[in-house]
């Protein structure tokens, strides 16, 4: 009876690996937005999404940087369509008086409709939200140490209406929500004047 169970688990793991995609921005032109990405925003303002060289990058030489100001700067990975799966990124909150945050989005319909999990270095917490017609509403929050000026790994896993969020390999949030059930795009997110760097973006589904 044990052998079929093992085979089923291996098949599931293989499916996740086969559909995973990654982007470390190292083949992108410095000073420009990365190809296959759309730098935009939720709300008002002028975000600035560009690829830059950074000596601290987890995967050298390049990172994706958001250096403008907007209500919620969002950068969407075009061509992705994931219903159940995961999205993960390494981020470093460099500066910001109003906010110092990095986040991942999934099941994204457009710049006004998506799920987002974000970690905040000014508040030392992690929160999961749904954003509907441009309005962001949290449905789970937890305290977690998020050091400014250091690289962190943020990961969201989602299946049906169940979600989990991990920071630096430790699960910090489990939650449920029914706002978006269909497949959508994925991407990264910041808030306000947060100058944030991103690298090693990975996503996948099954």
C-alpha positions as CSV (number, residue, x, y, z in Angstrom):
1,X,0.0,0.0,0.0
2,X,2.9,2.4,0.6
3,X,4.4,2.3,-2.9
4,X,1.4,4.0,-4.7
5,X,1.4,6.8,-2.1
6,X,5.1,7.5,-2.7
7,X,4.5,7.5,-6.5
8,X,1.7,10.0,-6.2
9,X,3.8,12.4,-4.0
10,X,6.7,12.2,-6.4
11,X,4.4,12.9,-9.4
12,X,3.0,16.0,-7.6
13,X,6.5,17.3,-6.8
14,X,7.6,16.7,-10.4
15,X,4.7,18.7,-11.7
16,X,5.6,21.7,-9.6
17,X,9.2,21.6,-10.8
18,X,8.3,21.3,-14.5
19,X,6.2,24.4,-14.5
20,X,8.4,26.6,-12.3
21,X,9.9,29.8,-14.0
22,X,12.6,32.1,-12.7
23,X,13.9,35.6,-13.4
24,X,17.1,37.1,-11.8
25,X,17.2,40.1,-14.2
26,X,20.8,39.4,-15.2
27,X,20.0,39.2,-18.9
28,X,18.0,42.5,-18.8
29,X,19.3,45.8,-20.0
30,X,20.4,48.1,-17.2
31,X,18.4,51.3,-16.9
32,X,15.3,49.8,-18.5
33,X,12.3,47.8,-17.3
34,X,12.9,44.1,-17.7
35,X,11.3,42.4,-20.8
36,X,8.1,40.6,-20.2
37,X,7.3,42.8,-17.2
38,X,4.9,45.8,-16.9
39,X,5.9,48.4,-14.4
40,X,2.7,50.1,-13.2
41,X,0.9,51.1,-10.0
42,X,-2.3,50.9,-8.0
43,X,-3.7,54.3,-7.3
44,X,-1.8,57.5,-8.0
45,X,1.9,58.5,-8.4
46,X,4.9,57.8,-10.6
47,X,6.6,54.5,-9.9
48,X,10.0,53.8,-11.5
49,X,10.8,50.2,-12.2
50,X,14.2,49.6,-13.7
51,X,17.0,47.0,-13.8
52,X,20.2,48.2,-12.1
53,X,23.5,46.6,-11.2
54,X,24.0,46.0,-7.5
55,X,27.0,44.5,-5.8
56,X,24.8,43.0,-3.0
57,X,22.6,41.1,-5.4
58,X,22.0,37.5,-4.3
59,X,22.5,36.5,-8.0
60,X,24.9,39.1,-9.5
61,X,25.0,41.4,-11.2
62,X,21.5,42.8,-11.7
63,X,18.4,43.5,-9.6
64,X,15.0,45.0,-10.3
65,X,14.6,48.4,-8.4
66,X,11.6,50.5,-7.6
67,X,12.7,54.0,-6.9
68,X,9.6,56.2,-7.6
69,X,6.7,57.1,-5.5
70,X,3.1,55.9,-5.9
71,X,0.2,54.6,-3.8
72,X,1.3,51.0,-4.5
73,X,3.9,50.5,-7.2
74,X,3.3,47.1,-8.9
75,X,5.4,45.2,-11.5
76,X,3.5,42.5,-13.3
77,X,5.1,39.4,-15.0
78,X,3.4,39.1,-18.3
79,X,2.6,35.7,-19.8
80,X,2.1,34.1,-16.5
81,X,-1.2,32.4,-15.6
82,X,-1.2,30.6,-12.3
83,X,-4.2,29.4,-10.3
84,X,-2.7,27.1,-7.6
85,X,1.0,27.4,-7.0
86,X,3.6,29.7,-5.5
87,X,5.4,32.9,-6.0
88,X,8.7,33.8,-4.3
89,X,11.2,36.7,-4.4
90,X,14.3,38.0,-2.6
91,X,13.9,41.6,-1.7
92,X,15.8,44.4,0.2
93,X,14.1,47.5,1.5
94,X,16.7,50.1,1.2
95,X,15.0,53.3,2.3
96,X,11.7,55.2,2.6
97,X,10.2,57.6,5.2
98,X,6.6,56.6,4.7
99,X,7.2,52.9,4.0
100,X,10.0,50.3,3.5
101,X,8.3,47.2,2.0
102,X,8.6,44.4,-0.4
103,X,5.8,42.1,-1.6
104,X,4.6,39.5,-4.1
105,X,1.3,39.4,-5.9
106,X,-0.7,36.5,-7.5
107,X,-4.0,35.8,-9.2
108,X,-3.5,39.3,-10.6
109,X,-6.2,40.4,-13.1
110,X,-4.7,43.9,-13.5
111,X,-3.1,46.7,-11.5
112,X,-6.2,47.1,-9.4
113,X,-7.2,43.5,-8.7
114,X,-4.8,40.9,-7.1
115,X,-3.7,39.2,-3.9
116,X,-0.5,40.6,-2.2
117,X,1.7,39.5,0.7
118,X,4.1,42.0,1.9
119,X,6.8,42.4,4.5
120,X,7.4,45.8,6.1
121,X,10.8,46.9,7.6
122,X,9.4,50.0,9.3
123,X,6.6,48.0,11.0
124,X,8.3,44.6,11.4
125,X,5.3,42.7,10.2
126,X,4.0,40.6,7.4
127,X,0.5,41.0,6.0
128,X,-1.7,39.3,3.3
129,X,-4.3,41.4,1.5
130,X,-6.7,41.3,-1.4
131,X,-6.8,44.4,-3.6
132,X,-10.2,44.8,-5.3
133,X,-10.9,47.7,-7.7
134,X,-7.8,49.5,-6.2
135,X,-8.8,49.1,-2.6
136,X,-6.4,47.1,-0.4
137,X,-7.9,45.2,2.6
138,X,-5.9,43.0,4.9
139,X,-7.2,39.6,6.1
140,X,-4.2,38.4,8.1
141,X,-1.2,40.1,9.8
142,X,1.6,38.9,12.0
143,X,4.7,40.4,13.7
144,X,8.0,39.4,12.1
145,X,11.4,41.0,12.1
146,X,12.2,42.6,8.7
147,X,15.5,44.3,8.8
148,X,16.0,47.3,6.5
149,X,19.1,47.1,4.2
150,X,19.2,43.3,4.3
151,X,18.0,40.7,1.8
152,X,15.0,38.6,2.7
153,X,13.0,35.8,1.0
154,X,9.3,36.2,0.8
155,X,7.1,33.3,-0.5
156,X,3.4,32.9,-0.9
157,X,1.8,29.5,-1.6
158,X,-1.9,29.3,-2.7
159,X,-4.4,26.5,-3.5
160,X,-8.1,27.1,-3.8
161,X,-9.0,29.6,-1.0
162,X,-6.1,28.6,1.2
163,X,-2.9,30.6,1.5
164,X,0.4,30.5,3.4
165,X,3.2,33.1,3.5
166,X,6.8,32.5,4.5
167,X,9.6,34.9,5.4
168,X,13.2,33.7,5.2
169,X,12.0,30.1,5.1
170,X,9.7,30.3,8.1
171,X,5.9,30.1,7.6
172,X,4.4,33.1,9.3
173,X,0.8,33.3,8.0
174,X,-1.9,30.8,7.1
175,X,-5.2,32.3,5.9
176,X,-8.3,31.8,3.7
177,X,-10.1,34.1,1.4
178,X,-12.5,33.8,-1.6
179,X,-12.0,37.1,-3.4
180,X,-10.1,35.7,-6.5
181,X,-10.4,32.0,-7.6
182,X,-9.3,32.1,-11.2
183,X,-5.7,31.9,-12.6
184,X,-3.9,35.2,-12.9
185,X,-0.5,36.9,-13.3
186,X,2.2,37.2,-10.7
187,X,4.6,40.0,-9.8
188,X,6.2,42.2,-7.1
189,X,4.9,45.2,-5.1
190,X,6.0,48.1,-2.9
191,X,4.2,51.0,-1.2
192,X,4.6,54.8,-1.3
193,X,8.2,56.0,-1.2
194,X,9.8,52.6,-0.5
195,X,13.0,52.1,-2.4
196,X,13.2,48.4,-2.8
197,X,15.4,45.9,-4.7
198,X,14.2,42.5,-6.0
199,X,16.1,39.5,-7.2
200,X,15.6,35.8,-7.9
201,X,11.9,35.9,-8.7
202,X,10.4,32.4,-9.0
203,X,6.9,31.2,-9.6
204,X,5.2,28.0,-10.5
205,X,1.9,26.1,-10.6
206,X,0.4,22.7,-11.1
